[in-house]
Structures are given as C-alpha cells and as structure tokens.
Amino acid sequence: MNKHVVFPHAPIKEALLDIRVELPKQTSLNDLQSIYDSIKERFSEKQQKISYEDGFKMSANGTMETLPTSGKHDGYLFRCANENKIVQSRLDGFTFNKLKPYEDWKNFRDEAHSLWDKYFEIAKPVKIIRLGLRYINEIEISLPMKNFKEYILTIPAIAPNLPQALSGFFMQLTVPNHDIGAEAIITETIKKPTANNKLPFIFDIDVFQNTAYNENKSEIWDEFEKLRAFKNDIFFNSITEKTKELFK
C-alpha cells in the first residue's frame, strides 16, 4: 500500500522501468527489431539505439591518450510521440520511459509489464540480472531563498566559515537498502534560473536490485513494488513540507 500522498502536480520529468538481461547468443538485432511489428500502431517511430564508449591508451612517453568515441548499434527505440513514451529493445535488456506528464504508478507499471512480456516472448532472455526504477524530478524553487534546506534536506553542506551561497553543484550518493537487497544512486544538481526567477533543482533517484531469474516470473513485479517503496522513501524523506506545497 502506498503510504505517501499522490500529488496532482508531481515534479516527475521522466520515469524509467528497466530490466537487464542475458540473451541467447543467437538472438540478433533483427529479433529485437521485430518487436516493433506488435506495437507499431502506437509506437510508430523507430530508430536505432547507439551506445557510445570513450577509449584510452598509454602513449610511448607514458601519458594517457583519449581515443575517438566509438558508437555501437545495440538495439532500437520505439516512440509514441503524442504520449511521450519510449520502448527500448536492446541486446542487454528492456526499458520503458515515460516522459512528462507522468500519470500514476499503476498505469506506468501495467504498461511496462505488457511491453516487457512482448520483449521476453521475442528476445527469449536466458537470465534476468537486474531490475531498476529511475525517477528524474525537476523541482522549481522560487528565488530568492535563504537556504536550500527550506526545501531539500539531502543537500551538500558548506563549512560554516565559507560563504553559504551556491551558484552550482553536482552531488551523487549511493545508499544501500539491505532489507530488499537494493541500492539507490541519488544525483542532485541545479540548472540556470528561469526567466520567471525559478531555480530548477534536479533530484534524480535511481533504485536497482541485482538479481537472477531464469524465467518471466510474477515475482519480478513484487520486487518492483519494493523498489518503488524505496524510491518513495528517499523522495519524501528528502523534501520539506514547504516543497510539498509546490506540488499541490
């Protein structure tokens, strides 16, 4: 049961449900592309998914040199532009993205479940190795403000004898939850103030669980419920009552 309030104007900019897998050696990009045939009435836009990697090598004089960025075709993106939804069908797994506006957990979860079943049927994973939920929030805070902690409790601390103003920051924390065998990567940063004097605060919560399933079991979705509860605990315990008023 959800113990937290549901806001009519939640700050969710994007929600992602991710399942990482190991596929049979014979599964090809053509197999992943064929998922499009079963969903193209809604997810009509198709494009290649390219992952990029930076390489490094040691030069003759002992310094590190950066190699040109290389791209690898590892799957497909299927978009439903008018609903701001994306299905990722990749060699390493499946992701369902829902961009703003976010509806609610039940609709998001159920649609992801249905699309995952199509991926599983065609890609035939031999093992499910990771479950993840990621929620990227953008909270607009009115300027001027005296202290970030009026709104956000999880925030960098500045030594007392230094100026207490912040014009920019990037902070990342990894928080374990041993009760459910999960971890959360919490990323925070700020963007430039808007024309109407609002400060966009980015609060990115990525919760995940390394696991091992050899079948498409219903228990997977029980674990997603636990991950969602973990995500909610992080969000609600990191904001103040003043922040909650912004979402009502």
Secondary structure by P-SEA (a helix, b strand, c coil): cccbbbbccccccbbbbbbbbbbcccccaaaaaaccccccccccbbbbbbbbbbbbbbcccbbbbbccbbbbbcbbbbbccccbbbbbbcccbbbbbbccccccaaaaaaaaaaaaaaaaaacccccccccbbbbbbbbbbcccccccccccccccccccccccccccbbbbbbbbccccccccbbbbbcccccccbbbbbbbbbbbbbbbbbcccccaaaaaaaaaaaaaaaaaaaaccaaaaaaac
